[in-house]
Amino acid sequence: MLLTAASFAALLLLPIDFPYLVFAALLLANGIGSGLFAAPNSAGIMNSVPARQRGAASGMRATFQNAGFVLSIGLFFSLMIAGLAARLPTTLYAGLTASGVPPDTADRIAHLPPVGSLFAAFLGYNPIKTLLGPAALDHLSPSQAANLTGTRFFPGLIAGPFRHGLAIVFAAALVMSLIAAGASWLRGGRYVHQEVATPEPPVGAAEREELPA
């Protein structure tokens, strides 16, 4: 988990226009760290319970793991959207007005929910043409309209707020990885639950207990 945390810390320092090989190496380190933790952690959980309870322990472990996967998606997207909402309106308003869009129209677009801009960035789609509409585009010069609806304006505009949102997500993942590493360290060394054999009653003891005093 320390290796995973270090990979998240390195992702925080990665620039927007990053080299692919560096990004691939960080993802590889992240995957190796998670894999090195997952198998021993599962084995440690299963070894800490009696053999007769390992079926229930395995079911609880799988339940918590699957619930964590589902909740993490909602948590990280919420953090990402919160980071976008903090920076995107100001950036979007400045970029639109600098390209000739009227201030009232730019203000209306800038204060739309950032979820649409987030998924547009994921899909590689420029939503500016749809957000402005034909009426607003007709009042712009051909060069301004081509710039706003081209392939460079929206990615360049959203890059700063998008990186801010990713920084919040990576910081949260870094903290969670450190918490997991601390919990794993506090658990101590290898522990295997020792089964205590229950002594069987001597032959005929049950019959003697049934006799009247």
Buried (B, 14 or more C-beta within 10 A) or exposed (E): BBBBBBBBBBBBEBEEEEEEEEEEEBEEBBEEBBEBBEEEBBEBBBBBBEEEEBEEBBEEBEEEEEEEEEEEEEBBBEBBBBBBBBBBBEBBBEBBBEBBBEEEBBBBBBEBEBEEBBEBBEEEEBBBBEBBEEEBBEEBEEEBBEBBBEEEBBBEBBBEBBBBBBBBBBBBBBEBBBEBBEEBEEEEEEEEEEEEEEEEEEEEEEEEEEEEE
